[in-house]
Amino acid sequence: MSQKLFVNSIENYLKTKNKTNLKILKMSFEKLKKTNLDRDKRYLIIKKLGKNKKDLYNKMSLIGKISNLIPQNSKKDFIVEVKPKIKILKKIKNKIDIKKKLRYHQTNVGGSIHTDGPQLEKPPKYVVMGCVNNSDRGGHSIILDSKKLYQKINKDSKLKKSLNKKFYFERRGFSGKKILNKQIFTTSKKNYIFRYLRDYINAAYDIKNKKIAPIKLQLLNRIDQLMKNKNLHKRYKLMKGDIIILNNFRLAHGRTDFSLNKKNSQRNLLRMWLKK
Ligand SMILES: [Fe+2]
């Protein structure tokens, strides 16, 4: 119900550009957060929100206009295209090198289930992704509830001790200090934040020229192992014009490997990071 109200409010505002309708839109988004994004499954998919790339871009910008956006790189881009960097990918054939040189959103590699912005002091609470194009093969979105990982790890008397340890994260894509030192699971009564992108953690330890302590390594490997469990995955293939909004404090996401399409029809998602 609140999803329909939200979509109608977007259409209404774009038709009228009226201040009151903008207020209504803002209220309907806040309601959607309370009723959908902050409880139960914590994500939602709106099918065919955009009629074409321009329409999708305009509607996402409007969601940005009523939110606090977080820049996604040093250039301060607020809407970023998640699409493979074909030229570079063709030059580097090896998956490990690809993961070292590019940010995840610039590759066609699947797996690496992660949260967005783990390299930020405070990661975005919500991530919005709009689909301009998907690949012919693969490119399914994978969503996973990190609380299920937390509960399993917390039951393990040995691993439990590593939950309060801090890990280095490479601040890839951002200027200033190179490394951030944070817990993977932040849990307090008020806040629950899961922060994870294994490649950025590995890269940070390489930069520091330090080995990851065995107890920490065990935790990372256990997280990766649990994340591979398909029973914990929700899968969905976004199609042209669809958007997904997910609670990035709680859910991790990833995608399956995908094929590179012909030149102008590559998999391409538009992404925004919302502060709260
Ligand atoms: Fe992501």
Residues whose N, C-alpha, C, O or C-beta is under 5 A from the ligand:
A	BS01	LIG	D116
